Each structure stands twice: as structure tokens, then as C-alpha cells.
């Protein structure tokens, strides 16, 4: 059993590696790709927001499907095939801007929910293979992101963005073999009538109602949403900040790569530290750490000029991101409804990230165009303060209940 668990952990590690390698190209460079085609920050913000909104629409459906009809493995294999087709279509239609923008948004509707569904898959697999450690598995995504960010930055600087979509198609093709060998866990949201044809145990609409009636689930939705709103004013427009400070695509790729490499190392460290500990208490402390670190990146960028503070800010953010990645999945798992575990986890992760990112992209893009790039760290710092206040209030309530 221990040998099988180790093998499954390695397979998940490499699945995350190749998924986040593709994600690094698709998500991190999309703003730079669009600005290279002559679009301003407001347009980039609108496109990024539409990508997030489609994610918000698609993810609950994907979570419900993987709980009710198709296993995560089958569903994500189908998603990978669809993504490769969309990447190839976008490459062929790159000169026709309206079609290109539609394809980018459609791609996000599949690519973004993919990550939350993989997170839920790992958490569910831990029930039969308890020695799986999420932070160690997710570290595969961080090192994949790091390596590919640097390589992609060099490629785009040297050869332009002609390979932008083809590179993503190749990376998702490399992901497929690992998806085929990962655990095929049967859906859990089925009725117990004993009939040969399975029927949903909890309806799609009831799933929302059940979760939104749980105070602990709602708290994590709010806090995680504010976390993403704090992160994205800088994260979404980092390429514009880099350019404004004299950098280029290679500089941007190096900044992303260094941050992701630090994130990888810290996730591996957290995996060793958290093994065997109280899951609920550890997850809460991790989220506290993420909220605290969220103050540091905007402070670093706001008061120091040049590109060096961008490296420092990215490294600081990577520590916070490692805290968040390790803690948020566990928090939503502990607050989940058992029959709809994949839906509960993936929806919490997706809704918080989409709402937070969309608001940050729209407001950040507008402020950047009208007030300049210095408005972005100010917006980030303000959101960090609000989240810190909410988290502190909740912590005091928890302490009163214990007393």
C-alpha cells in the first residue's frame, strides 16, 4: 500500500508539473501577448475578467459532473483533448482578433477549472491513500510553472509570440499520459436505491444551498476571495509593471520563474512539517500566514524602484502562496458536504479566485490606465488590510467559543 501511495504521489506530481507548465504560458503571458497585439490595460482587464467569469460558470458544472456522472480522471482527459483543439484553433486564427479573443476566453473556461478539479481529486484520493501530501504534490505545479516561465520568457523574447498557443498544446499533450494512470475514483453523489442506473443523490441547485448555509464554508469563501483580490492587482498586471520599470519578456519570465522555484521549495518544506498534524488547526494557521504575507509584496513594490523589488516581491508572494495553496484546499475539504466533495472543494476554490480576480482585474486595469502602475500596489495593500481585519474578527470569535 505504501509503495502504491508513493507511486500515486509521483504521478500526481508530474500531472501538476505539466498542467502548471501549460498554465504558466496561458495565464501568465496572456496580458503580455495581448499588449504585444496593441491592446491597452483596460482591454486586458476586460478579457481577463471574462476568462474568470466563464471559469465561474464552468467550474461548478465540472465539480458536479465529477461527483455525479464521470470520474475526475475521465472528465479531465476530455478537457485536455478539448484544450488542445482550442489551442490549435487559436494559433490558426491569431490574425483575426475577435475570433482570437473568443477562443482565449473559451480556453479559460476549461483550463482554469482544471486546477481546482485536480485539487479536489487529490483531496478525495487521500481518503484511500492517507499518506498523500497535497503540498508536496502541488510543488510539482510550482516547479513546472518556474521552469516553463523562464523558458517561455526566453522563447518569446527571441522569437516573438508565434509559438504561444502551440507551446501550450504540446504541454497539455504531455500531461495526458499521467492522467491515464491516476486513480479512477467513482462518483459519490448517487442515490442508494440499488437500481442499475445511478441517479444524483443531491441536485445541482441543492448543492449550492447546502454549502451556502454553512457559516464556516461562507467564511472561507469571503477570506479566500479577498486573498485573490489582494494578489491579482499586481499578479495580473505584473508584465506591465515590469515593462514600465525597463524590463522585457525575459525579465518577466525570470521573475515568475524565481518566485515559482521558491514556492516549490517552500511547499516541499511544508509537506514535511505538516505530515501527521491536526489537519484543521494546521490549515487555519497556514491561512493566517497567507493573510500576513499578503501585506509584504505591495509594500516592497510601492516604496522601492527598479526591477529588483519585483523579484523580492515575487519571492515574498511565493511564501504566502505556498501557505494559501496548502491551507485553502484543506479548509474547503473540511467544510465540504460528503456526497459532493469535488463540487464543494472545487467550487470554493474557483468562486473565491474568480470573484477576487475579476474584481481586481477590472478595477486594477482601470486604475492602471488612469493613475499609472503605482496605483496597483496601493489597491493590493488596501485589500490585504480588509482581509486582515476580517480574519482577526473571526479568530477572536473562535477564541471566545473556546473560552
Beta strands, then each sheet from edge to edge (+ up, - down):
end
